Amino acid sequence: MKTHGTPRFSRRDILKLTGVAAALGVLTITAGVVHAADSQKLKIGIIGSGHVGSALGGVWAKAGNEVMFSSRDLDNDKKLASEVGANARAGSPQEAAAFGQVILFAVPYSAFPELVKNLGDSLKGKVVINASNPFPERDGEIANRAREEGVGLFDAHLLPGALVVRAFNAVPAARMANAHEDPGKIGMPIAGDKKAIEFASRLVRQAGFEPVVVGGLDMAKYLMPGTPLAGEHTPDEVRSIAATLKP
């Protein structure tokens, strides 16, 4: 059944989610996120407030979550937060990483080494949604390494201790701001840590897409432009394409 607007969770849904987390042995890691499910809100740190980060942050804030925008341009982030409204604020990437129960990365892939160094241990145990794609012509050698090793597996290497999910990588950025107006029509392939999929899927739905889990981080290499999963597809089309792909 497709979700329209802001999702509503029944007590049964919440108990089910908590039970899944307990079975996976991650209640202590994700306790803050599970607690947030009780109020249907999350604190989301947005690192990179370009087209993707600003669009998704705006949609999530309007759905009732608290969002912190961050980038190298704090003045622009403050302006963006003011435009989005009461549920949005601005800060440094370090502040956004500390603030968020879930973190969205939407930065050029070449920015990761410096970012990870500056963020230290602040991402450990948190759900990290990485919307960044490695483009060799823009990002240089780190993009070549990510593509050779598989971008999802390389993400896990770059972000040790984080619960990494790749999403919002294969669908054009222009759809991020308006998919929620006609929700559930576009399938969003996601791949990553099993412990984080539930939370990432909820945010994918709030953005107006239907999440389609295609596998673990070893399958994330297909969630990029130029792959069979790239572009706009219905959820069933994403499932059909994904069924033909191998790690």
Buried (B, 14 or more C-beta within 10 A) or exposed (E): EEBEEBBEBEEEEBEEBBEBBEEBEBEEBBBBBBEBBEEBBBBBBBBBBEBBBBBBBBBBBBBBBBBBBBBEEBEBBBBBBEEBEEBBBBBBBBBBBBBBBBBBBBBBBBBBEEBBEEBEEBBBBBBBBBBBBBBBEEBEEBBEBBBEBBBBBBBBEBBEBBBBBBBBBBBEBEBBBEBBEEBBEBBBBBBBBEBBBBBBBBBBBBBBBBBBBBBBBBBBBBBBEEBBBBEBBBBEBBBEBBEEBEB
